[in-house]
Amino acid sequence: MMETIGPILVGVCLLIGAGFALVGAIGLIKLPDPMTRLHAPTKVGTVGIGALLLASLIYNWVFSDGSYHETLIMAFLFVTAPISANFLAKVNIHTEHCDEPPTPPRDDAWSTLASPDKDTPSADTEVAP
C-alpha cells in the first residue's frame, strides 16, 4: 500500500517545494526594496524547504530504513528562519535602507525607533549617581 502512495506523496511534496522555491526566487528578484524583498526568501525557507525535506523524509521511510535527520533539519530551520528574518529587518531599519516607521500614537514608543523626550536626558539635567 505505501509503495504506491509513497511516490505520489513524494512527488506532491517536491512540486510544492519547487513551486515555493520558484516563487521565492522570482520575488527576490522582482520586489523593489529590501523590506518587501525580505518576505520572499523567508517563505521559501519555511514552506518550500519544509516540503522538500518532507519529501525526503517520506522517501526514506517508504523505500529504506528511515531517518530522523530531516526532522531535525526542519525543526532547526523553523526555529531559526523567523529569527534571522527579524535581524535582517532590524538591520534594514537601523541602516535607513527603508522608510522610517510611522510615528507612534500618543506616547507609545516602546515598539518603534522613536523615543519619548522625557526618557532622553538633556544637556542641562544632572544624572544622579
N, C-alpha and C positions, 0 to 999 in steps of 0.2 A: 504494500500500500504506500509506504513512504518513498519507495523507489520511483513511483510515478508522480506523486505530489511534490516531492523534494525538488526536482529540476524546475518545475513550474514556479515554486516559491522562490527559488534562487534567481530565476530569470526575471520575475516581477521585482524583486529587491534590487537587482542590478539595473533594471530600467529606471526605477525610481531614483536610485542613487546617481546614475548617469544623467538623468534629467535635471536633478537639482544641481549637479556639478556644472552642467552646461548653462543653466540659468544664472548661477552664481558667477561664472566666468564672464558671461555677457554683461551682467550687472556691474561687475568690477571695472569693465572697460567703458561702459556707456554712461554710468551715473556721473553727475557733474562735479560734486565736491566731496572731500574726504569723509564728511559725516554721513552723507547718504551712501557713499561707496562702501562704508563700513558694514552695512547690513547684508550685502551680497555674500561675502565670504563667511560670515557668521552663520547664515542659514545653511550654506553648503557644509560647514563644519559640523553642524549638529544633525541635520536631517539627511543630507546626502551621504556623508561618510558613515553615518549610523546605518543607513540602508545597505551600503556596500559591505560593511562589517557584518551586518545581519545575514547577508547572502553568504559570506564566507563561513559564518557560524552554522547556518543550516546545511551547507555543503559538507562541512566536516562531520557533523553529526549523522547525516544520512549516508555518506559514502565512505567514511573511515571511522576511526575510534572516537572522534570528537575532541574538542579542545575548548578551554575556557579563556584562552588568550584574547580572543575577540571581545569577550565580555569585559575583561579588564581594560582593554583599549577604549571601548565605548564609555565605560564609567569614567576613566581619566579624561576623555575628550569632552564629555558632557559637563564635567566639573570645571575644566579649565577654559573652555571656549567663552562662556559669558564673562569670566574674569578678565581675560585678555582683551575682549571687545570693550569692556569698561575702561581699561587702562588706555587703549587706543583713542577712545572718545575723550578722555581727560587730557591726553597729550594734545589732541587737536584743539580743544577749548583753550588750554593754557598757552599754546604757541600761537593762538589767534589765527589759525588757518580756517576758521569757520565764523559764522555770525555770532555775535555776542548773545548770550541767553537773554530772554526778556527780563525786564525789571520785576522784582517780586512785588506782589501786592502788600500794602501796609509795610510792616517791618519784618516780614517773614523772609529772612535772608539765609536761613540755615541750610537750604538745599541748592543755593546758587553761588556764583562767584562774588556777588555783592556782599559787602559787609556794612552793617549799620554804623553810623557816625559815632554813636556813644561807645562802641566797643573798641574803636581805634583811639589810642591816646594822642592828644595833640601836643604841640611843642611846648606850651606853657603849663601843662599839668605835670605834677610830680608823680612818679610811680613809687608807691610805698615799698620798702624793703621787705 
